[in-house]
Each structure stands twice: as structure tokens, then as C-alpha cells.
Amino acid sequence: MDEEECLRRYGLRPVGADLDEIRALLTEHTERERRAQGEGDTLLMKLCCVQLFHSGDLDDVLLIWDAKQAGFDAACSIDVELLLGHGLDATKAHLAADRTPSAAAALHRLRELEAAGAFEDFSVEEFSAGYDRYYAD
């Protein structure tokens, strides 16, 4: 499945069992990208992250972070704001409660960016609307 087919099949705001399929698809392409740069479809990975962002499920934060860390192209393609589908404060609290190294790394990165002012004007709704426009074209 490529980005276009995924968007056609699930839309930008999938629900229910479709989210499980998106998580599996993202995991598959994350593993491929981690094995060999360019083997995973980073455009598809980005779309999956946008879809999970829209669901706002905090349990998806580390899945999105893992995808972002899979390789250089993924890191460039997947915006860090996609971790914030439930908002900055809720995401930081969720990551702080998780004692895994991955959660600590994600939280550290969010705090660095926050201190630099990167999230000063961040709004889940506005960020979401930006992706609505991006994928409408």
C-alpha cells in the first residue's frame, strides 16, 4: 500500500479497527526503514503518523516517535508536532510517566524544542487544519 491508497482507504481521521491497521502499517514501514534507508515508504509513514495524530491517542506517541527515529528521511518527513495529537502538556505528562529510554528521548526532545519556543503558538486544531490542506491538494 502506498500513501495515495492509504489516504483513499482510511482518510485523514480513521477510527476503530482502521487505526489498528494503520499502526501495523506504520510499524512495518518503520522496521523496513530502520533495516535499510529508503526501504520504508516515508511518505506513507508520515501519513500514518498524521492519521494517528488525529486520533489523539497518547498510546500512539511512542509509535510515532519510533517512526521518526527510523532513519534520516523519516526524521525529516515526520514532524515532531505529530507527537502532540493530545496536546503538549498531556504528551509530556504521558512520556514522563513512561520510564523507557525511548520515552525519555522523546520527552527530552520536546522539552528542548519547547525551551527554544518551537511550540509557542502550537494548536492541535491549527496543525490539523494544515494537514487537511496539505492532503487536499
Sequence and secondary structure as in RCSB ss.txt:
>XXXX:A:sequence
MDEEECLRRYGLRPVGADLDEIRALLTEHTERERRAQGEGDTLLMKLCCVQLFHSGDLDDVLLIWDAKQAGFDAA
CSIDVELLLGHGLDATKAHLAADRTPSAAAALHRLRELEAAGAFEDFSVEEFSAGYDRYYAD
>XXXX:A:secstr
  HHHHHHHH SS  THHHHHHHHHHHHHHHHHHHSTTTS HHHHHHHHHHHHHHT GGGHHHHHHHHTT HHHH
HHS GGGGGTT HHHHHHHHHH  SHHHHHHHHHHHHHHHTTTTTT  HHHHHHHHHHHHH 
